[in-house]
C-alpha cells in the first residue's frame, strides 16, 4: 500500500490491466475447454487435474498478458500526451512490445507443456478461436480504461464497453480473416501432423518459442490497433456530445 501512495492512479490502472487480462484469459480458455471436452477421446482424461492445470495456466497468462499489454499501451497513451493525441503506429508498436513481453512466456509454457501431454489434439481452429476471443475480450475491457485514465468521463461506461467491443471485434476479426485468406491462398493450414513433424525436426521447445513469438507479436499489434481504433471513435463521440 505504501508503494502506491501518491501514485494511486498507477496502481488502479495496473490492477485493472491485470483484471482485464485474467477475465479475458479465463473466458477464452473456458470456451476452448468446453469445445475440447466434446472431442473424441477426451472423456478418458483426468479432468480433475486437467481443469486445475488449465485454470492455473489461464490465470498465469492473464496476469502476464494484462501487465505486458496494459502497461505498454498505457505508456503509449501517456507518453503521447493522452488518448486524444496518441497515434496508430505508436499504439501498434506498443501492442507488439506488450505482446512480446507479456505473452511469450505463457505461450512457450502452453505449447510445450500441454503439447507434451498424452492427450488428443485440441484442434487448430479451436486454439485460434480461443486466441481471438481472448484478445477481443481483453481489448473490450481494457480500452475504456485507457480513455478514463486521460480524465475523460463524458461517455458512460456502458457506451465505452460497447464501443470497445465493436473496435476489438473489427480489428481482431480482420486479423482472423486475413490469416484465413492467406492460408487458403497458400493452400496450407497448420495441422496436428504438420506440427508433430516440425516438433520432431527442431524440437518442441524451439517450436514453442518461434510460435509464441509470432503469435504474441501479431496479436499484440492487432490489440494495440484495436485500442487506438476505440480511442478514435470515443473521441469523435465525445466531440459530438459537446
Wavefront OBJ file of the C-alpha trace (Angstrom):
o trace
v 0.000 0.000 0.000
v 2.837 2.404 0.853
v 4.319 1.887 -2.617
v 1.076 3.149 -4.096
v 0.847 6.316 -2.002
v 0.961 9.318 -4.321
v 0.581 7.007 -7.300
v -2.868 5.571 -6.683
v -3.892 6.123 -10.287
v -0.992 3.967 -11.496
v -1.855 1.224 -9.041
v -5.512 1.281 -10.058
v -4.547 1.164 -13.730
v -2.233 -1.796 -13.175
v -4.917 -3.585 -11.219
v -7.445 -3.044 -13.992
v -4.978 -4.313 -16.594
v -4.413 -7.487 -14.593
v -8.151 -7.919 -14.012
v -8.890 -7.458 -17.727
v -6.161 -9.927 -18.653
v -7.370 -12.561 -16.214
v -11.031 -12.177 -17.212
v -10.187 -12.426 -20.917
v -7.854 -15.394 -20.446
v -10.287 -17.333 -18.269
v -13.156 -16.660 -20.662
v -11.202 -17.755 -23.749
v -9.755 -20.811 -22.029
v -13.205 -21.749 -20.740
v -14.745 -21.681 -24.214
v -11.845 -23.647 -25.686
v -12.043 -26.237 -22.897
v -15.795 -26.607 -23.339
v -15.273 -27.396 -27.031
v -12.278 -29.635 -26.308
v -14.248 -31.713 -23.815
v -16.580 -32.801 -26.607
v -13.823 -34.188 -28.830
v -13.404 -37.977 -29.178
v -11.058 -39.492 -26.620
v -11.173 -36.650 -24.090
v -13.655 -38.354 -21.766
v -10.922 -40.686 -20.521
v -8.664 -37.804 -19.416
v -8.121 -36.914 -15.775
v -10.337 -33.834 -15.858
v -9.824 -33.010 -12.211
v -6.127 -32.404 -12.773
v -6.545 -31.017 -16.298
v -9.164 -28.443 -15.285
v -6.893 -27.247 -12.485
v -3.928 -27.015 -14.868
v -5.928 -25.084 -17.471
v -7.277 -22.674 -14.852
v -3.832 -22.077 -13.409
v -2.381 -21.508 -16.857
v -5.202 -19.094 -17.764
v -4.559 -17.044 -14.623
v -0.798 -17.062 -15.270
v -1.270 -15.992 -18.888
v -3.869 -13.390 -17.937
v -1.695 -11.723 -15.336
v 1.404 -11.535 -17.551
v -0.564 -10.605 -20.658
v -2.503 -7.927 -18.803
v 0.657 -6.440 -17.343
v 2.533 -6.521 -20.665
v -0.192 -5.237 -22.979
v -1.796 -2.987 -20.398
v 1.486 -1.423 -19.356
v 2.716 -0.907 -22.912
v -0.496 0.652 -24.232
v -0.920 2.822 -21.119
v 2.641 4.056 -21.616
v 1.902 4.785 -25.274
v -1.148 6.868 -24.380
v 0.552 8.821 -21.616
v 3.799 9.419 -23.495
v 1.806 10.796 -26.429
v 0.039 13.305 -24.205
v -3.231 11.466 -23.653
v -5.825 9.391 -25.519
v -6.691 12.305 -27.795
v -3.171 12.583 -29.209
v -1.848 9.029 -29.444
v -1.306 7.760 -32.984
v -1.996 4.412 -34.580
v 1.659 3.492 -35.153
v 2.549 4.213 -31.539
v -0.290 2.019 -30.309
v 0.534 -0.813 -32.707
v 4.191 -0.673 -31.697
v 3.229 -0.659 -28.019
v 0.929 -3.617 -28.635
v 3.724 -5.593 -30.287
v 6.135 -4.853 -27.437
v 3.496 -5.577 -24.826
v 2.591 -8.826 -26.534
v 6.206 -9.946 -26.663
v 6.787 -9.055 -23.018
v 3.574 -10.496 -21.652
v 2.662 -13.396 -23.907
v 5.853 -15.203 -24.947
v 6.412 -16.970 -21.612
v 2.800 -18.191 -21.304
v 2.866 -19.212 -24.961
v 6.005 -21.305 -24.541
v 4.644 -22.881 -21.383
v 1.286 -23.615 -23.011
v 2.626 -25.039 -26.264
v 5.484 -27.039 -24.777
v 3.639 -28.031 -21.610
v 0.233 -29.021 -22.956
v 1.778 -30.184 -26.214
v 3.797 -32.817 -24.379
v 0.741 -34.409 -22.747
v -0.631 -37.756 -23.842
v -3.991 -36.315 -24.904
v -5.979 -35.635 -28.086
v -5.037 -32.522 -30.059
v -7.206 -29.524 -29.182
v -7.582 -28.556 -32.841
v -6.087 -25.622 -34.749
v -9.472 -23.963 -35.215
v -10.280 -24.255 -31.528
v -6.951 -22.764 -30.475
v -7.210 -19.890 -32.946
v -10.766 -19.207 -31.808
v -9.587 -19.153 -28.193
v -6.860 -16.619 -29.007
v -9.223 -14.350 -30.944
v -11.897 -14.447 -28.235
v -9.325 -13.755 -25.516
v -7.838 -10.831 -27.455
v -11.246 -9.315 -28.221
v -12.370 -9.621 -24.609
v -9.201 -8.017 -23.277
v -9.470 -5.003 -25.573
v -13.165 -4.648 -24.755
v -12.374 -4.451 -21.049
v -9.104 -2.537 -21.245
v -9.630 0.146 -23.904
v -12.182 2.094 -21.797
v -9.598 2.261 -19.002
v -7.161 3.972 -21.373
v -9.785 6.598 -22.126
v -10.780 7.198 -18.496
v -7.150 7.406 -17.400
v -6.899 10.523 -19.550
v -9.551 12.194 -17.435
v -12.355 11.904 -19.987
v -15.626 10.859 -18.387
v -18.264 12.340 -20.664
v -19.192 8.955 -22.116
v -20.982 6.404 -19.936
v -19.224 3.144 -19.092
v -21.892 1.117 -20.900
v -21.239 3.063 -24.091
v -17.499 2.691 -23.613
v -17.834 -1.076 -23.294
v -19.986 -1.282 -26.416
v -17.557 0.838 -28.441
v -14.536 -1.123 -27.265
v -16.213 -4.440 -28.093
v -17.004 -3.137 -31.588
v -13.478 -1.831 -32.158
v -11.892 -5.025 -30.862
v -14.182 -7.204 -32.953
v -13.362 -5.275 -36.130
v -9.600 -5.339 -35.555
v -9.252 -8.901 -34.300
v -11.783 -10.328 -36.764
v -9.888 -8.612 -39.593
v -6.735 -10.353 -38.410
v -8.529 -13.694 -38.383
v -9.948 -13.135 -41.861
v -6.514 -12.134 -43.143
v -4.965 -15.270 -41.671
v -7.668 -17.500 -43.123
v -7.286 -15.841 -46.520
v -3.530 -16.327 -46.519
v -3.904 -19.993 -45.545
v -6.463 -20.510 -48.304
v -4.367 -18.729 -50.942
v -1.245 -20.654 -49.956
v -3.171 -23.903 -49.685
v -1.724 -24.553 -46.252
v -3.404 -24.934 -42.865
v -1.300 -26.000 -39.856
v -2.438 -29.483 -38.866
v -1.546 -31.719 -35.968
v 0.557 -33.981 -38.197
v 2.477 -30.983 -39.520
v 3.083 -29.673 -36.004
v 4.338 -33.097 -34.902
v 6.693 -33.234 -37.874
v 8.094 -29.784 -37.124
v 8.449 -30.595 -33.421
v 10.344 -33.774 -34.250
v 12.615 -31.840 -36.603
v 13.522 -28.835 -34.457
v 12.222 -29.879 -31.026
v 9.062 -28.999 -29.139
v 10.595 -26.150 -27.115
v 12.134 -24.372 -30.156
v 8.790 -24.737 -31.937
v 7.051 -23.237 -28.898
v 9.484 -20.311 -28.829
v 9.036 -19.484 -32.514
v 5.274 -19.931 -32.489
v 4.840 -17.932 -29.278
v 6.936 -15.055 -30.604
v 4.970 -14.821 -33.849
v 1.591 -15.133 -32.123
v 2.481 -12.650 -29.373
v 3.737 -10.009 -31.801
v 0.843 -10.436 -34.235
v -1.964 -10.430 -31.689
v -0.260 -7.706 -29.657
v -0.090 -5.417 -32.675
v -3.715 -6.139 -33.516
v -4.813 -5.357 -29.968
v -2.815 -2.136 -29.981
v -4.549 -1.116 -33.190
v -7.940 -2.064 -31.719
v -7.288 0.150 -28.688
v -6.350 3.051 -30.959
v -9.464 2.495 -33.060
v -11.580 2.600 -29.931
v -9.925 5.805 -28.683
v -10.504 7.457 -32.069
v -14.203 6.549 -32.092
v -14.602 7.636 -28.458
v -13.007 10.996 -29.283
v -15.435 11.583 -32.136
v -18.361 10.630 -29.931
v -17.210 12.928 -27.152
v -16.943 15.869 -29.553
v -20.459 15.251 -30.822
v -21.753 15.304 -27.237
v -20.369 18.766 -26.531
l 1 2 3 4 5 6 7 8 9 10 11 12 13 14 15 16 17 18 19 20 21 22 23 24 25 26 27 28 29 30 31 32 33 34 35 36 37 38 39 40 41 42 43 44 45 46 47 48 49 50 51 52 53 54 55 56 57 58 59 60 61 62 63 64 65 66 67 68 69 70 71 72 73 74 75 76 77 78 79 80 81 82 83 84 85 86 87 88 89 90 91 92 93 94 95 96 97 98 99 100 101 102 103 104 105 106 107 108 109 110 111 112 113 114 115 116 117 118 119 120 121 122 123 124 125 126 127 128 129 130 131 132 133 134 135 136 137 138 139 140 141 142 143 144 145 146 147 148 149 150 151 152 153 154 155 156 157 158 159 160 161 162 163 164 165 166 167 168 169 170 171 172 173 174 175 176 177 178 179 180 181 182 183 184 185 186 187 188 189 190 191 192 193 194 195 196 197 198 199 200 201 202 203 204 205 206 207 208 209 210 211 212 213 214 215 216 217 218 219 220 221 222 223 224 225 226 227 228 229 230 231 232 233 234 235 236 237 238 239 240 241 242
